[in-house]
């Protein structure tokens, strides 16, 4: 009687990554409304950050403020503030996303899910939301600034697109990393809760 149970637990521990990925993706599609709300925090924060980076590229292309120390200081301040806003927005979104699902975690644990299985699912899910939200936010932030720049008579052909795409990659990587890191503490805390306590949690 004990041997089959041991075999089932062993299979849970060695759950393949592609299977965990499919489960996480299914959770996102089932909760698409909540996923969009969570991703919106990442999208807005990264859009703000990317817009600041894109503006710095357009200013360099125009050459109007190339040697203006006050403009350089202003850009540095905007980058710092946008990083802070991105971190706060993403952390808050992911914290609420995990915390509001304590009862769901309790149900999974009652059905036999292990702690590392629960944490793995939430980290994959937060990573997927982070990638999608960061990609959308970075593209939106970049194109909004470029549209304004073009409407004001700026030459899009004179921009440093290598730098733009470098900033794009930085924003996507930063948004994804922040999403995963923000989801890690509440996911670990929730996974360690006894099932009965998780089911009694009121949000």
ABEGO torsion letter per residue (X at the ends): XAAAAAAAAAAAAABBAAAAAAAAAAAAAAAAAAAAAAAAAAAAAAAAAAAAAAAAAAAAAAGAAAABAAAAAAAAAAAAAAAAAAAAAAAAAAAAAAAAAAAAAAAAAAAGBBAAAAAAAAAAAAAAAAAAAAAAAAAAAAAAAAAAAAAAGBBAAABBAAAAAAAAAAAAAAAAAAAAAAAAAAAAAAAABBAAAAAABBX
